[in-house]
Amino acid sequence: MIYGIKADDYILATYDTPEEAYEAAKFAYGETGSFHGVVAITPFEEEVSKLQEKVSAYRKRELKLVNDLMEIRQKLLWGDAENAVFHANYHIDKTLKELQGGEIDNE
């Protein structure tokens, strides 16, 4: 069985023993009590936690791509035509690479 630090119905991290989980929670949160506790994690909860992380990563990627598209739009609306086309092409290439499975930039 594995154990995890749980806060706001999310499993923040998992550990092999409850002692490891508790020590990690104490180190990360101190005496603030921000975490709700150390819990035994069922395989179902572990799978849900992994899916939540995946959804969060996809959402972050989606927001980044939307921002890139808005930047392209902004470049096309303002500035001289040659400069706007150059910047738009750059951002389009970058966005296409991202859509084809490029890594998520943590900017």
SETORLUM-748431 format. One line per 4 residues: number of its first residue (from 1); their letters; for each residue x, y, z of N, C-alpha, C, O. Coordinates in nm, 4 decimals. Example, Ala and Ser with C-alpha at 12.3 -4.5 7.8 and 13.67 -1.06 7.14 Angstrom:
! residues 2
1	as	1.3190/-0.5690/0.7800/1.2300/-0.4500/0.7800/1.3200/-0.3300/0.7800/1.4236/-0.3319/0.8465  1.2850/-0.2250/0.7080/1.3670/-0.1060/0.7140/1.2900/0.0030/0.7870/1.3409/0.1138/0.8039;
***
This chain:
! residues 107
1	miyg	0.0848/-0.1178/0.0000/0.0000/0.0000/0.0000/0.0887/0.1232/0.0000/0.1990/0.1226/0.0548  0.0385/0.2290/-0.0626/0.1111/0.3548/-0.0617/0.0316/0.4578/0.0167/-0.0880/0.4420/0.0410  0.1017/0.5640/0.0556/0.0423/0.6678/0.1387/0.0664/0.8023/0.0729/0.1651/0.8213/0.0018  -0.0240/0.8946/0.0971/-0.0097/1.0244/0.0326/-0.0488/1.1394/0.1215/-0.1137/1.1231/0.2249;
5	ikad	-0.0068/1.2575/0.0772/-0.0455/1.3820/0.1420/-0.1689/1.4311/0.0673/-0.1664/1.4471/-0.0548  -0.2754/1.4547/0.1404/-0.4011/1.4949/0.0781/-0.4376/1.6359/0.1229/-0.4328/1.6680/0.2416  -0.4742/1.7197/0.0255/-0.5199/1.8556/0.0540/-0.6277/1.8906/-0.0471/-0.6099/1.8717/-0.1674  -0.7382/1.9409/0.0018/-0.8493/1.9812/-0.0854/-0.8893/1.8707/-0.1825/-0.9099/1.8969/-0.3011;
9	dyil	-0.9003/1.7502/-0.1344/-0.9412/1.6336/-0.2133/-0.8429/1.5956/-0.3234/-0.8778/1.5173/-0.4118  -0.7224/1.6484/-0.3203/-0.6190/1.6109/-0.4164/-0.5053/1.5414/-0.3432/-0.4693/1.5791/-0.2317  -0.4501/1.4409/-0.4062/-0.3323/1.3745/-0.3525/-0.2121/1.4493/-0.4081/-0.1890/1.4495/-0.5290  -0.1359/1.5126/-0.3203/-0.0250/1.5968/-0.3636/0.1015/1.5176/-0.3918/0.1775/1.5523/-0.4822;
13	atyd	0.1249/1.4119/-0.3158/0.2451/1.3308/-0.3340/0.2214/1.1954/-0.2694/0.1376/1.1822/-0.1802  0.2954/1.0950/-0.3145/0.2798/0.9610/-0.2573/0.4131/0.9112/-0.2025/0.5204/0.9503/-0.2484  0.4025/0.8241/-0.1032/0.5203/0.7702/-0.0347/0.4955/0.6243/0.0001/0.3819/0.5770/0.0011  0.6043/0.5544/0.0284/0.5953/0.4115/0.0594/0.5459/0.3835/0.2004/0.4823/0.2810/0.2248;
17	tpee	0.5744/0.4733/0.2929/0.5320/0.4515/0.4317/0.4577/0.5750/0.4827/0.4777/0.6852/0.4318  0.3721/0.5563/0.5831/0.3020/0.6728/0.6383/0.3983/0.7709/0.7058/0.3743/0.8917/0.7075  0.5072/0.7175/0.7611/0.6060/0.8035/0.8261/0.6713/0.8979/0.7253/0.6879/1.0169/0.7518  0.7086/0.8425/0.6078/0.7687/0.9254/0.5026/0.6719/1.0356/0.4597/0.7111/1.1511/0.4428;
21	ayea	0.5466/0.9987/0.4425/0.4459/1.0957/0.3995/0.4286/1.2057/0.5040/0.4203/1.3238/0.4702  0.4233/1.1662/0.6307/0.4046/1.2644/0.7372/0.5236/1.3588/0.7470/0.5062/1.4799/0.7607  0.6445/1.3038/0.7401/0.7652/1.3868/0.7470/0.7716/1.4836/0.6289/0.8094/1.5996/0.6451  0.7348/1.4358/0.5106/0.7344/1.5224/0.3922/0.6317/1.6338/0.4086/0.6581/1.7485/0.3726;
25	akfa	0.5148/1.6006/0.4628/0.4109/1.7014/0.4844/0.4566/1.8042/0.5873/0.4356/1.9241/0.5689  0.5189/1.7582/0.6953/0.5696/1.8507/0.7969/0.6739/1.9439/0.7371/0.6744/2.0638/0.7651  0.7628/1.8878/0.6538/0.8679/1.9680/0.5915/0.8082/2.0705/0.4952/0.8479/2.1870/0.4947  0.7128/2.0262/0.4140/0.6551/2.1143/0.3119/0.5619/2.2201/0.3710/0.5603/2.3341/0.3245;
29	yget	0.4851/2.1833/0.4721/0.3821/2.2735/0.5230/0.4100/2.3291/0.6615/0.3393/2.4182/0.7084  0.5120/2.2771/0.7267/0.5430/2.3248/0.8604/0.4254/2.3030/0.9532/0.3581/2.2002/0.9471  0.4018/2.3981/1.0371/0.2913/2.3879/1.1326/0.1658/2.4600/1.0828/0.0740/2.4855/1.1609  0.1613/2.4926/0.9539/0.0468/2.5682/0.9021/-0.0805/2.4862/0.8980/-0.1903/2.5412/0.9057;
33	gsfh	-0.0668/2.3543/0.8860/-0.1851/2.2692/0.8780/-0.2577/2.2810/0.7459/-0.3761/2.2485/0.7367  -0.1871/2.3278/0.6422/-0.2504/2.3457/0.5111/-0.2939/2.2144/0.4485/-0.3884/2.2112/0.3697  -0.2269/2.1079/0.4826/-0.2659/1.9790/0.4266/-0.3663/1.9134/0.5198/-0.3668/1.9397/0.6401  -0.4507/1.8286/0.4646/-0.5575/1.7683/0.5442/-0.5144/1.6421/0.6142/-0.5797/1.5983/0.7090;
37	gvva	-0.4062/1.5829/0.5697/-0.3591/1.4651/0.6386/-0.2856/1.3695/0.5486/-0.2769/1.3870/0.4271  -0.2333/1.2679/0.6129/-0.1672/1.1588/0.5428/-0.2685/1.0463/0.5349/-0.3255/1.0058/0.6363  -0.2910/0.9958/0.4147/-0.3940/0.8945/0.3951/-0.3378/0.7744/0.3203/-0.2438/0.7862/0.2417  -0.3974/0.6590/0.3466/-0.3671/0.5402/0.2671/-0.4390/0.5572/0.1338/-0.5552/0.5976/0.1296;
41	itpf	-0.3700/0.5266/0.0271/-0.4255/0.5510/-0.1057/-0.4602/0.4192/-0.1733/-0.3767/0.3296/-0.1860  -0.5834/0.4101/-0.2155/-0.6269/0.2921/-0.2898/-0.5803/0.3057/-0.4344/-0.5517/0.4165/-0.4797  -0.5724/0.1958/-0.5064/-0.5341/0.2046/-0.6481/-0.6265/0.2975/-0.7275/-0.5811/0.3673/-0.8181  -0.7549/0.2984/-0.6941/-0.8491/0.3875/-0.7629/-0.8131/0.5338/-0.7400/-0.8094/0.6125/-0.8346;
45	eeev	-0.7865/0.5707/-0.6146/-0.7494/0.7090/-0.5829/-0.6197/0.7490/-0.6519/-0.6044/0.8624/-0.6972  -0.5272/0.6549/-0.6593/-0.4001/0.6825/-0.7261/-0.4239/0.7104/-0.8749/-0.3650/0.8023/-0.9318  -0.5098/0.6311/-0.9364/-0.5417/0.6505/-1.0781/-0.6118/0.7848/-1.1001/-0.5812/0.8560/-1.1957  -0.7051/0.8191/-1.0122/-0.7745/0.9479/-1.0222/-0.6747/1.0625/-1.0095/-0.6830/1.1605/-1.0835;
49	sklq	-0.5812/1.0510/-0.9168/-0.4806/1.1547/-0.8978/-0.3950/1.1722/-1.0230/-0.3656/1.2848/-1.0633  -0.3553/1.0613/-1.0839/-0.2752/1.0681/-1.2065/-0.3546/1.1334/-1.3193/-0.3003/1.2126/-1.3963  -0.4829/1.1002/-1.3287/-0.5671/1.1604/-1.4319/-0.5862/1.3102/-1.4077/-0.5898/1.3885/-1.5026  -0.5986/1.3502/-1.2807/-0.6113/1.4924/-1.2484/-0.4856/1.5685/-1.2901/-0.4945/1.6794/-1.3427;
53	ekvs	-0.3692/1.5091/-1.2667/-0.2439/1.5718/-1.3073/-0.2369/1.5852/-1.4591/-0.1926/1.6872/-1.5119  -0.2815/1.4806/-1.5282/-0.2804/1.4825/-1.6745/-0.3742/1.5908/-1.7281/-0.3379/1.6650/-1.8194  -0.4937/1.5997/-1.6720/-0.5899/1.7018/-1.7139/-0.5325/1.8411/-1.6884/-0.5465/1.9306/-1.7717  -0.4687/1.8590/-1.5746/-0.4085/1.9878/-1.5418/-0.3001/2.0250/-1.6431/-0.2920/2.1403/-1.6856;
57	ayrk	-0.2175/1.9287/-1.6816/-0.1121/1.9539/-1.7807/-0.1728/1.9891/-1.9161/-0.1250/2.0802/-1.9838  -0.2780/1.9174/-1.9559/-0.3446/1.9489/-2.0825/-0.4085/2.0869/-2.0789/-0.4042/2.1599/-2.1779  -0.4670/2.1229/-1.9668/-0.5300/2.2550/-1.9534/-0.4246/2.3650/-1.9640/-0.4462/2.4669/-2.0296  -0.3106/2.3433/-1.8987/-0.2020/2.4406/-1.9058/-0.1536/2.4546/-2.0500/-0.1276/2.5654/-2.0969;
61	relk	-0.1418/2.3436/-2.1186/-0.0980/2.3449/-2.2586/-0.2007/2.4185/-2.3457/-0.1643/2.4981/-2.4322  -0.3285/2.3909/-2.3217/-0.4342/2.4570/-2.3979/-0.4286/2.6087/-2.3787/-0.4409/2.6838/-2.4755  -0.4103/2.6538/-2.2554/-0.4027/2.7973/-2.2279/-0.2820/2.8607/-2.2957/-0.2895/2.9730/-2.3455  -0.1709/2.7881/-2.2972/-0.0510/2.8386/-2.3635/-0.0751/2.8527/-2.5133/-0.0355/2.9526/-2.5733;
65	lvnd	-0.1393/2.7542/-2.5735/-0.1672/2.7605/-2.7170/-0.2645/2.8736/-2.7503/-0.2484/2.9414/-2.8517  -0.3639/2.8937/-2.6662/-0.4572/3.0050/-2.6871/-0.3819/3.1378/-2.6786/-0.4052/3.2281/-2.7590  -0.2921/3.1493/-2.5815/-0.2121/3.2717/-2.5701/-0.1261/3.2927/-2.6939/-0.1129/3.4054/-2.7416  -0.0673/3.1853/-2.7465/0.0125/3.1950/-2.8690/-0.0727/3.2434/-2.9860/-0.0294/3.3280/-3.0642;
69	lmei	-0.1937/3.1897/-2.9975/-0.2825/3.2326/-3.1059/-0.3239/3.3789/-3.0903/-0.3348/3.4512/-3.1893  -0.3466/3.4218/-2.9685/-0.3804/3.5627/-2.9446/-0.2623/3.6528/-2.9807/-0.2807/3.7631/-3.0322  -0.1420/3.6051/-2.9533/-0.0225/3.6811/-2.9890/-0.0098/3.6932/-3.1411/0.0272/3.7987/-3.1926  -0.0406/3.5853/-3.2121/-0.0392/3.5887/-3.3590/-0.1394/3.6930/-3.4085/-0.1086/3.7744/-3.4955;
73	rqkl	-0.2574/3.6889/-3.3525/-0.3622/3.7837/-3.3919/-0.3166/3.9268/-3.3679/-0.3365/4.0142/-3.4523  -0.2557/3.9503/-3.2528/-0.2069/4.0843/-3.2188/-0.1016/4.1304/-3.3190/-0.1031/4.2455/-3.3625  -0.0103/4.0407/-3.3555/0.0951/4.0756/-3.4522/0.0357/4.1111/-3.5878/0.0846/4.2010/-3.6562  -0.0696/4.0403/-3.6259/-0.1309/4.0671/-3.7561/-0.2103/4.1972/-3.7579/-0.2253/4.2593/-3.8631;
77	lwgd	-0.2607/4.2385/-3.6432/-0.3413/4.3604/-3.6366/-0.2565/4.4877/-3.6369/-0.2990/4.5908/-3.6888  -0.1359/4.4801/-3.5784/-0.0551/4.6003/-3.5610/0.0799/4.5853/-3.6284/0.1283/4.4742/-3.6502  0.1381/4.6955/-3.6601/0.2729/4.6972/-3.7154/0.2721/4.6878/-3.8666/0.1676/4.6721/-3.9296  0.3922/4.6977/-3.9234/0.4015/4.6899/-4.0689/0.3783/4.5461/-4.1151/0.4011/4.4518/-4.0394;
81	aena	0.3341/4.5303/-4.2358/0.2910/4.4002/-4.2886/0.4033/4.2970/-4.2878/0.3813/4.1828/-4.2475  0.5227/4.3349/-4.3315/0.6332/4.2386/-4.3390/0.6700/4.1861/-4.2005/0.6887/4.0659/-4.1818  0.6800/4.2767/-4.1043/0.7122/4.2380/-3.9671/0.6014/4.1509/-3.9083/0.6299/4.0512/-3.8419  0.4764/4.1873/-3.9320/0.3631/4.1104/-3.8798/0.3620/3.9694/-3.9363/0.3385/3.8733/-3.8630;
85	vfha	0.3870/3.9559/-4.0659/0.3876/3.8233/-4.1289/0.5019/3.7393/-4.0735/0.4835/3.6206/-4.0462  0.6194/3.7988/-4.0566/0.7339/3.7259/-4.0016/0.7018/3.6717/-3.8625/0.7223/3.5534/-3.8352  0.6515/3.7586/-3.7748/0.6190/3.7161/-3.6380/0.5047/3.6152/-3.6359/0.5074/3.5198/-3.5582  0.4057/3.6356/-3.7199/0.2933/3.5413/-3.7252/0.3410/3.4039/-3.7699/0.3016/3.3028/-3.7117;
89	nyhi	0.4257/3.3988/-3.8731/0.4795/3.2701/-3.9186/0.5591/3.2013/-3.8091/0.5481/3.0800/-3.7908  0.6386/3.2774/-3.7370/0.7171/3.2211/-3.6264/0.6245/3.1582/-3.5217/0.6463/3.0450/-3.4785  0.5225/3.2320/-3.4820/0.4308/3.1810/-3.3793/0.3461/3.0654/-3.4313/0.3151/2.9731/-3.3559  0.3086/3.0689/-3.5572/0.2333/2.9574/-3.6151/0.3189/2.8317/-3.6154/0.2712/2.7244/-3.5783;
93	dktl	0.4453/2.8433/-3.6569/0.5356/2.7273/-3.6560/0.5530/2.6726/-3.5152/0.5511/2.5514/-3.4940  0.5699/2.7626/-3.4193/0.5864/2.7219/-3.2793/0.4606/2.6517/-3.2284/0.4694/2.5501/-3.1594  0.3445/2.7055/-3.2623/0.2177/2.6469/-3.2188/0.1943/2.5116/-3.2841/0.1481/2.4183/-3.2183  0.2256/2.4998/-3.4124/0.2113/2.3704/-3.4804/0.3018/2.2654/-3.4178/0.2612/2.1505/-3.4000;
97	kelq	0.4236/2.3041/-3.3846/0.5152/2.2106/-3.3180/0.4560/2.1653/-3.1847/0.4617/2.0474/-3.1500  0.3998/2.2595/-3.1114/0.3372/2.2282/-2.9825/0.2206/2.1319/-3.0011/0.2055/2.0368/-2.9244  0.1387/2.1559/-3.1017/0.0237/2.0691/-3.1276/0.0656/1.9291/-3.1711/-0.0080/1.8326/-3.1502  0.1829/1.9181/-3.2313/0.2315/1.7882/-3.2759/0.3004/1.7119/-3.1638/0.3593/1.6065/-3.1877;
101	ggei	0.2935/1.7635/-3.0427/0.3452/1.6890/-2.9286/0.4709/1.7449/-2.8687/0.5405/1.6749/-2.7951  0.5022/1.8689/-2.8978/0.6185/1.9312/-2.8362/0.5995/1.9421/-2.6864/0.4879/1.9311/-2.6357  0.7083/1.9637/-2.6169/0.7033/1.9741/-2.4716/0.6343/2.1033/-2.4298/0.6304/2.2012/-2.5044  0.5804/2.1008/-2.3093/0.5175/2.2196/-2.2526/0.6280/2.3078/-2.1968/0.7084/2.2634/-2.1148;
105	dne	0.6318/2.4339/-2.2417/0.7292/2.5286/-2.1880/0.6753/2.5838/-2.0576/0.5590/2.6235/-2.0495  0.7597/2.5862/-1.9556/0.7194/2.6440/-1.8272/0.7712/2.7865/-1.8202/0.8730/2.8133/-1.7565  0.7014/2.8768/-1.8853/0.7444/3.0169/-1.8882/0.6729/3.0953/-1.7830/0.6956/3.2155/-1.7696;
***
